[in-house]
């Protein structure tokens, strides 16, 4: 997938998809980096041959690759480079044009499971819309919709794709007001809009003009993240981020499995250090579900979620999904309901499995999931927000000379190096009520992210500033 997701329009890159539609196996990132860093054609060829021998890859087998791109100006040039490489290696390929990242993940799994018991769906873009639409209609047939939701599409690929999804479902069943849909103006991509803007700025996109208590959502540039939010009756901005989406999904799935009589399924939630402490407490104490914390990065959360029968994972930035294990899918498929109420719950659970894109976080699929759950619960955004109150928090970016000197442990919540820095952070945290803070190196730039929480907003901001000052000394 040729995309730079939530990054500025000038950036671009690639996301590589594994055969089952999941993210690239971590071990292969090293090989990809080796090839990308080859400085000459000769060096590239040498590394290519070396890796083929090392990994025992037969060059007699014809590889098959599918690819797509987002709406960035640099996309066509990168497609041209990619096709040159694929032709040079005698690879069969199909160009799927402009897609969201999750749509490409969907297609990969469909192609590689076609004709098997694990068949995932029809391997076309319209097949994607049809699968989601059918599941959504089943889930909504017994409940009235909640009315219009305003969706900020970050001036990216999500805009035309959401419109096709709405067209497939029917505007009478899914009422979306699509804003920030200027894909014909590449310079506007992610500019003062999109999931990352709303999450970091903690405010509505300037183009959003909505009434108090109106449901709003923002996608990112390649539509694999989604954030919900609203303005309360006093005009205050309220964020419903990945933590809120995870707790909403876990609560609903827990209720459905109990109502269907499938009480043996083990449901768990996977978070990162960025998850708000209040969400973790709500999941463990109110929902009674286990929580696992992993390092930042969806690949880590996805892997951990596979250890549950039903694994719910979302990063606070809105990237996430729900995974049902093979055993869980079999139990759901073979379960015999013992009452009409169980039969209704089981039907809803089966439809929910089809509604969720289990290959990767998918903003369009997650949008439908949230809309379904809110409709079933008869909740507006205020009721959803009221499930628990986030601790005030602050995220600060600190530029450093060399990010590699910052080594972490405990799912990135504690620093091992530079020696002594963690002790200084701990001493600061101890001075604040419900204080928590950590520092971790960025994965892509020479910067360190500092996250803080405290009982009062001013204290959370002060704690972040003081920790950032410590980090800046290294």
C-alpha positions in Angstrom: 0.0 0.0 0.0 1.5 3.3 -1.1 0.6 5.8 1.6 1.9 8.0 4.4 -1.3 7.7 6.4 -1.8 10.7 8.7 1.5 12.4 7.6 1.7 15.7 5.7 1.0 15.7 2.0 4.6 15.8 0.9 5.4 12.5 2.7 4.9 9.1 1.2 5.9 5.6 1.9 4.7 2.0 1.8 2.8 -0.4 4.1 3.5 -4.0 3.4 0.7 -6.6 3.9 1.2 -10.2 4.9 -0.7 -13.0 3.0 -3.5 -13.2 5.5 -4.1 -9.5 5.2 -2.3 -8.7 8.4 0.7 -6.4 9.0 4.2 -7.4 7.9 5.8 -9.9 10.2 8.2 -7.9 12.4 11.2 -10.1 11.5 10.9 -9.1 7.8 11.2 -5.4 8.5 15.0 -5.9 8.8 15.1 -7.4 5.3 12.9 -4.6 3.9 15.2 -2.0 5.4 18.3 -3.7 4.0 16.9 -3.6 0.5 15.6 0.0 0.9 19.1 1.2 2.0 21.0 -0.3 -0.9 22.7 2.7 -2.6 23.4 1.3 -6.1 21.7 -1.1 -8.5 24.5 -3.6 -8.0 24.3 -3.5 -4.2 20.5 -3.9 -4.4 20.9 -7.0 -6.7 23.5 -8.5 -4.3 21.3 -8.0 -1.3 18.3 -9.4 -3.1 20.2 -12.6 -4.1 21.7 -12.9 -0.6 18.3 -12.7 1.1 16.8 -15.2 -1.4 19.5 -17.7 -0.5 19.4 -17.0 3.2 15.6 -17.3 3.5 15.5 -20.3 1.1 13.1 -18.6 -1.3 12.7 -20.4 -4.6 13.1 -18.0 -7.5 11.3 -20.6 -9.7 8.0 -19.7 -8.2 6.2 -16.8 -9.7 5.4 -14.2 -7.0 2.0 -12.4 -7.0 1.5 -8.9 -5.7 -1.4 -6.6 -5.5 -1.1 -2.9 -4.6 -3.0 0.3 -4.3 -2.3 3.9 -3.3 -3.9 6.8 -1.5 -4.6 10.3 -3.1 -1.2 11.9 -2.7 0.4 13.6 -5.7 3.5 11.4 -5.4 1.5 8.2 -5.7 1.6 7.7 -9.5 5.4 8.1 -9.6 5.9 5.6 -6.8 3.5 3.2 -8.6 5.7 3.5 -11.7 8.8 2.7 -9.6 7.0 -0.3 -8.0 5.8 -1.7 -11.3 9.4 -1.4 -12.7 10.6 -3.5 -9.8 7.9 -6.1 -10.1 8.6 -6.5 -13.8 12.3 -6.8 -13.2 11.6 -9.7 -10.8 9.1 -11.4 -13.1 6.3 -10.8 -10.6 2.6 -11.1 -11.5 0.8 -8.0 -10.2 -2.6 -6.2 -10.1 -2.9 -2.5 -9.6 -6.1 -1.8 -7.7 -5.8 2.0 -8.1 -6.9 4.2 -5.3 -8.1 2.4 -2.1 -8.0 2.8 1.6 -5.3 0.8 3.3 -7.8 -1.5 5.1 -9.5 -2.3 1.7 -6.2 -3.6 0.4 -5.7 -5.7 3.5 -9.2 -7.1 2.9 -8.5 -7.9 -0.7 -5.2 -9.8 0.2 -7.0 -12.0 2.7 -9.9 -12.7 0.3 -7.5 -13.7 -2.4 -5.5 -16.0 -0.2 -8.5 -17.7 1.5 -10.7 -18.1 -1.6 -12.2 -21.6 -1.8 -11.2 -22.5 1.8 -13.2 -22.9 5.0 -11.8 -19.5 6.0 -13.1 -17.7 2.9 -13.2 -14.0 3.9 -15.3 -12.4 1.2 -15.4 -11.5 -2.5 -12.0 -10.2 -3.6 -13.2 -6.9 -5.1 -13.7 -3.4 -3.8 -17.5 -3.7 -4.3 -17.3 -7.1 -2.4 -15.9 -5.1 0.5 -18.8 -2.7 0.5 -21.3 -5.6 0.1 -20.0 -7.5 3.0 -20.1 -4.5 5.4 -23.5 -3.4 4.1 -25.1 -6.8 4.6 -23.8 -7.1 8.1 -24.8 -3.5 9.0 -28.3 -4.1 7.7 -28.7 -7.2 9.8 -27.6 -5.5 12.9 -29.8 -2.4 12.4 -33.0 -4.2 11.4 -34.4 -4.2 15.0 -33.2 -0.8 16.1 -33.8 2.7 14.9 -30.8 4.7 13.7 -29.5 7.6 15.8 -29.7 10.1 12.9 -26.9 11.9 11.2 -23.2 11.5 12.0 -20.7 14.1 10.6 -17.6 12.5 9.2 -14.3 14.5 8.6 -12.5 12.5 5.9 -9.1 14.4 6.2 -9.4 15.4 2.5 -8.2 11.9 1.8 -9.2 8.6 0.2 -11.8 7.9 2.9 -14.2 10.5 1.4 -15.1 8.8 -1.9 -14.9 5.3 -0.3 -17.3 6.3 2.5 -19.7 7.7 -0.1 -19.7 4.4 -1.9 -20.3 2.5 1.3 -23.2 4.7 2.2 -24.6 4.2 -1.4 -24.3 0.5 -0.9 -26.0 0.5 2.5 -28.6 3.2 1.6 -28.6 6.8 2.9 -31.9 6.0 4.8 -30.0 3.5 7.0 -26.7 5.4 7.3 -27.0 9.2 7.3 -23.5 10.6 6.9 -22.6 14.3 6.4 -19.2 14.0 4.7 -16.9 17.0 5.2 -13.2 17.6 4.3 -13.5 15.6 1.1 -11.3 17.8 -1.2 -9.2 14.9 -2.7 -8.8 17.1 -5.9 -6.6 19.4 -3.8 -3.7 17.2 -2.5 -2.2 20.0 -0.4 -5.2 19.9 1.9 -4.6 16.2 2.9 -4.6 16.0 6.7 -4.3 19.8 6.9 -6.3 21.1 10.0 -8.5 18.0 9.8 -8.3 14.3 10.3 -8.0 12.0 13.3 -4.5 13.0 14.2 -5.4 16.7 14.2 -8.4 16.2 16.4 -6.5 13.9 18.8 -3.5 16.2 19.3 -5.3 19.6 19.1 -8.3 18.5 21.2 -10.7 20.5 19.1 -13.1 20.3 16.2 -11.6 20.7 12.7 -12.2 24.3 11.5 -14.5 23.1 8.7 -16.8 21.3 11.2 -19.9 23.3 12.1 -22.2 21.1 14.2 -24.8 21.6 16.9 -24.1 20.7 20.6 -24.3 16.9 21.3 -24.0 16.0 17.5 -21.9 12.9 16.8 -18.7 13.7 14.9 -15.9 11.4 13.6 -12.6 12.0 11.9 -10.7 9.5 9.7 -7.0 9.8 8.8 -5.5 10.1 5.4 -5.6 6.4 4.4 -8.7 5.6 6.5 -7.3 3.1 9.0 -7.9 5.4 12.1 -11.1 6.9 13.5 -11.7 9.3 16.4 -15.2 10.3 17.6 -15.9 13.6 19.5 -18.6 16.1 20.2 -19.3 19.5 21.7 -21.3 19.3 25.0 -24.3 21.5 25.8 -21.9 24.2 27.2 -19.8 24.2 24.0 -16.9 22.2 25.5 -15.0 19.8 23.2 -15.2 16.1 24.3 -13.0 13.5 22.8 -14.1 9.9 22.3 -10.8 8.3 21.2 -9.5 4.8 20.7 -9.8 4.0 24.4 -13.5 4.9 24.3 -14.1 2.9 21.2 -12.3 -0.1 22.7 -14.4 0.0 25.9 -17.6 0.5 23.9 -16.8 -2.6 21.7 -15.7 -4.8 24.6 -18.8 -3.9 26.6 -21.2 -4.7 23.7 -19.4 -7.9 22.7 -19.5 -9.0 26.3 -23.2 -8.3 26.5 -23.9 -10.1 23.2 -21.9 -13.3 24.1 -23.7 -13.6 27.4 -27.1 -13.0 25.8 -26.4 -15.6 23.2 -25.3 -18.2 25.9 -21.7 -18.2 24.8 -20.3 -17.4 28.3 -17.1 -19.5 27.8 -15.6 -17.1 25.3 -12.6 -15.2 26.8 -12.7 -11.6 25.9 -9.7 -9.4 26.5 -8.6 -5.8 25.7 -5.1 -4.8 24.5 -3.8 -1.3 25.1 -0.5 0.6 24.9 1.1 2.9 27.5 -0.8 5.8 25.9 -4.1 4.4 27.0 -5.7 6.7 29.6 -5.5 5.2 33.1 -9.2 5.7 33.6 -10.0 3.5 30.7 -7.8 0.7 32.0 -9.6 0.9 35.4 -13.0 0.9 33.8 -12.2 -2.2 31.7 -10.9 -4.2 34.7 -13.2 -3.0 37.5 -16.5 -2.2 35.7 -16.4 -4.6 32.7 -14.5 -7.2 34.6 -12.2 -8.0 31.6 -8.5 -8.6 31.5 -6.2 -5.9 30.0 -2.8 -6.5 28.4 -0.3 -3.6 27.7 2.1 -3.9 24.8 4.7 -1.6 23.2 3.3 1.1 20.8 2.5 -0.1 17.3 -0.5 -2.0 16.0 1.6 -5.1 15.1 2.3 -5.6 18.8 -1.4 -5.1 19.8 -2.6 -7.4 17.0 -0.3 -10.2 18.1 -1.4 -9.9 21.8 -5.1 -9.8 20.8 -4.7 -13.2 19.1 -4.2 -14.8 22.6 -7.8 -14.2 23.5 -11.0 -15.8 22.0 -12.1 -12.3 21.3 -9.3 -9.7 21.4 -10.3 -6.0 21.3 -7.4 -3.7 20.5 -7.2 0.0 19.9 -4.4 2.6 20.2 -5.6 5.9 21.7 -5.1 7.4 18.3 -8.1 5.5 17.0 -6.3 2.6 15.1 -7.7 -0.7 16.1 -10.1 -3.6 15.5 -11.5 -6.8 17.1 -10.1 -10.3 16.4 -12.1 -13.5 16.8 -10.0 -16.6 17.1 -10.7 -19.7 15.0 -12.0 -21.4 18.1 -14.4 -18.5 18.8 -15.6 -18.4 15.2 -16.3 -22.2 15.4 -18.1 -21.9 18.7 -20.3 -19.0 17.4 -21.1 -20.9 14.1 -22.0 -24.2 15.9 -23.8 -22.8 18.9 -27.5 -23.7 19.3 -29.6 -21.1 21.0 -32.0 -22.2 23.7 -34.5 -19.4 23.5 -35.7 -16.7 21.0 -33.7 -14.1 22.9 -30.5 -16.2 22.5 -31.3 -16.6 18.8 -31.5 -12.9 18.3 -28.3 -12.2 20.2 -26.5 -15.0 18.2 -27.6 -13.6 14.9 -26.3 -10.1 15.9 -23.0 -11.6 17.0 -22.5 -13.4 13.7 -23.3 -10.2 11.8 -20.9 -8.3 14.0 -18.1 -10.7 13.1 -18.7 -9.9 9.4 -19.0 -6.1 10.1 -15.5 -5.9 11.7 -12.5 -5.9 9.4 -10.3 -8.3 11.4 -7.2 -7.9 9.2 -6.3 -4.4 10.5 -7.8 -1.3 11.9 -10.3 0.0 9.5 -12.0 3.5 9.9 -15.0 2.7 7.8 -15.7 -0.7 9.4 -15.1 0.8 12.9 -17.5 3.7 12.0 -20.2 1.2 11.3 -19.4 -0.8 14.5 -19.7 2.3 16.7 -22.9 3.4 15.0 -24.5 0.0 15.5 -23.5 -0.2 19.2 -24.7 3.3 20.0 -28.0 2.5 18.2 -28.4 -0.8 20.2 -27.6 0.9 23.5 -29.8 4.0 22.6 -26.8 6.2 23.5 -25.8 9.6 22.2 -22.2 10.7 22.5 -22.9 12.2 26.0 -24.0 8.8 27.4 -21.0 7.1 25.8 -18.7 9.7 27.2 -20.2 9.3 30.6 -19.1 5.7 31.0 -15.9 7.0 32.6 -14.0 10.3 32.8 -10.5 10.5 31.3 -7.7 11.7 33.5 -6.3 15.0 32.1 -3.3 14.2 29.9 -0.7 15.8 27.8 1.5 14.6 24.9 4.7 16.5 24.1 7.2 16.0 21.4 10.9 16.7 22.3 13.6 16.9 19.6 16.8 15.1 20.5 20.1 14.6 18.9 20.0 10.7 18.9 16.7 9.0 19.8 18.5 5.6 19.9 20.0 6.3 23.4 16.4 6.1 24.9 15.8 2.5 25.6 12.6 1.3 27.3 11.2 -1.7 29.1 7.8 -2.7 30.6 5.8 -2.1 27.3 7.7 1.3 26.9 6.4 2.6 30.2 9.9 2.8 31.8 13.3 4.0 30.6 16.3 1.7 31.0 18.7 4.2 29.4 20.0 6.9 29.7 20.7 5.6 33.2 19.1 7.7 36.0 16.5 9.4 33.8 13.7 7.1 35.0 14.5 7.8 38.6 14.1 11.5 37.9 10.7 10.9 36.2 9.5 8.8 39.1 10.4 11.5 41.6 8.4 14.0 39.6 5.4 11.7 39.2 5.2 11.1 42.9 4.5 14.8 43.5 1.1 14.7 41.6 -2.2 13.1 42.5 -2.9 10.2 40.1 0.3 11.2 38.3 1.7 9.0 35.5 4.4 9.9 32.9 6.7 8.1 30.5 9.1 9.0 27.7 9.7 6.9 24.6 11.7 7.4 21.4 9.8 8.1 18.2 10.0 5.2 15.7 10.6 7.5 12.7 12.3 10.7 13.7 14.9 12.1 16.2 12.4 12.9 18.8 11.1 11.6 22.1 7.4 11.5 23.0 6.5 12.5 26.6 3.1 11.5 27.9 1.7 12.6 31.3 -1.5 12.2 33.3 -2.7 13.8 36.5 -5.9 14.6 38.4 -5.9 18.2 37.2 -5.3 19.5 33.7 -2.8 22.1 34.9 -0.8 19.5 36.8 -0.8 17.1 33.8 0.6 19.9 31.6 3.2 20.9 34.2 4.3 17.3 34.7 4.7 16.8 30.9 6.8 20.1 30.7 9.1 19.0 33.5 9.7 15.5 32.1 10.3 17.1 28.7 13.0 19.3 30.3 14.8 16.3 31.7 14.6 14.5 28.3 15.9 17.5 26.4 19.2 17.4 28.4 20.2 14.1 26.6 
